[in-house]
Amino acid sequence: MAHPPILVSACLVGLCTRYDGSRQESPACLDALRGLAWIPCCPEQLGGLPTPRIPADIRDGDGDDVLAGMACIVAKNGTNVTHFFLRGAEECAKIATMLGIRQAFLKARSPSCAVTGVIGVTAALLRRRGIMLSEF
């Protein structure tokens, strides 16, 4: 049986999905993906946010706290954007389930995807679903 694809933050492979609409791929991530099947996704776009968009941060906790309803995600202009991040995390989890994904390569320092430091919402949900996470 073929190895299931790896879910990867779309910005890491050079797609213009970052909050500022720029392109900033990760050579280390691209090297790690070489020869493997992978599926790019951007939780923030899947959740309904535009690109470019106002940057946002998790307040009063981390991604696990957001999933539990004990923290929120607020854009720099003060708008609560938690529902977009939750929807995007769920959409990424659906993709992972549909494709039998067991591993994800995610963007560091992201309110959606961070694995270390303050864990992002999507990273927290994928981890709860048993998906192995790596950060770039």
C-alpha positions in Angstrom: 0.0 0.0 0.0 1.3 3.5 -0.9 2.2 5.9 1.9 -0.7 8.3 2.6 0.0 11.8 1.6 1.3 14.4 4.0 -0.8 17.4 4.8 1.3 20.6 4.5 0.7 24.2 5.2 0.2 25.8 1.7 2.6 28.7 2.5 5.4 26.3 3.1 5.4 25.1 -0.5 5.3 28.6 -1.9 1.6 29.3 -2.4 0.6 32.9 -1.8 -1.6 32.1 1.2 0.2 34.0 4.0 -1.7 36.7 5.8 0.1 39.4 3.7 -0.4 37.5 0.4 3.3 37.0 0.0 5.2 33.9 -1.2 7.6 32.5 1.3 8.3 28.8 0.8 10.4 26.7 3.2 13.4 25.0 1.4 13.7 22.7 4.4 10.0 21.6 4.1 10.3 21.2 0.3 13.4 19.0 0.8 11.5 16.9 3.4 8.6 16.5 0.9 10.8 15.4 -2.0 9.6 12.2 -3.5 6.5 12.1 -1.2 2.8 12.7 -2.0 1.5 15.8 -0.3 -1.6 17.9 -0.1 -1.3 21.7 0.5 -3.9 23.4 2.7 -4.4 26.8 4.3 -6.7 26.6 7.3 -7.3 30.3 7.3 -8.4 30.3 3.7 -10.5 27.2 4.2 -12.1 28.9 7.2 -13.2 31.8 5.0 -10.6 34.5 5.6 -9.4 36.4 2.6 -5.8 36.8 1.4 -4.4 39.2 2.2 -5.9 39.5 5.7 -5.3 41.3 8.9 -2.8 39.3 11.1 -4.3 37.6 14.2 -3.1 36.1 17.4 -4.5 33.7 20.0 -5.5 35.5 23.2 -5.7 34.0 26.7 -4.4 30.5 25.9 -3.4 28.3 23.0 -5.1 26.3 20.3 -6.3 23.7 22.7 -7.9 26.5 24.8 -9.6 27.9 21.6 -11.0 24.4 20.8 -12.3 24.2 24.4 -14.0 27.7 24.1 -11.7 29.2 26.7 -9.6 31.4 24.5 -10.1 33.4 21.3 -8.3 34.6 18.2 -8.3 38.3 17.6 -7.1 40.2 14.5 -4.8 43.2 15.0 -7.8 45.5 14.4 -9.7 44.0 17.4 -12.1 41.8 15.4 -12.8 38.3 16.9 -12.0 35.9 14.1 -12.1 32.7 16.2 -14.9 31.1 14.1 -12.9 31.4 10.9 -10.0 29.6 12.6 -12.2 26.9 14.0 -13.9 26.3 10.7 -10.5 26.1 8.9 -9.2 23.6 11.5 -12.2 21.4 11.0 -11.8 21.5 7.2 -8.2 20.5 7.4 -9.1 17.7 9.7 -11.8 16.5 7.2 -9.2 16.5 4.4 -6.9 14.4 6.7 -9.6 12.0 7.5 -10.8 11.6 3.9 -7.2 10.9 2.7 -6.0 8.8 5.6 -3.3 11.3 6.4 -1.2 10.5 9.4 1.4 13.2 9.2 1.4 17.0 8.7 4.1 19.6 8.1 2.9 22.9 9.5 4.1 26.5 9.6 5.8 27.8 12.7 4.6 30.8 14.6 1.1 30.6 13.2 -2.2 30.9 15.2 -3.4 28.1 13.0 -0.4 25.8 12.5 2.3 26.4 15.1 3.4 23.2 16.8 5.9 24.6 19.3 5.4 27.6 21.6 1.7 28.6 21.5 0.2 25.7 19.6 -2.2 26.7 16.8 -5.8 25.7 16.5 -5.4 23.5 13.5 -2.3 21.9 15.0 -4.1 21.2 18.2 -7.0 19.6 16.4 -4.8 17.4 14.1 -2.8 16.3 17.2 -6.0 15.3 18.9 -6.9 13.2 15.8 -3.6 11.3 16.2 -1.7 13.0 13.3 2.0 13.3 13.7 3.1 17.0 13.4 6.3 18.6 12.2 7.0 22.3 12.1 8.9 24.4 9.6 
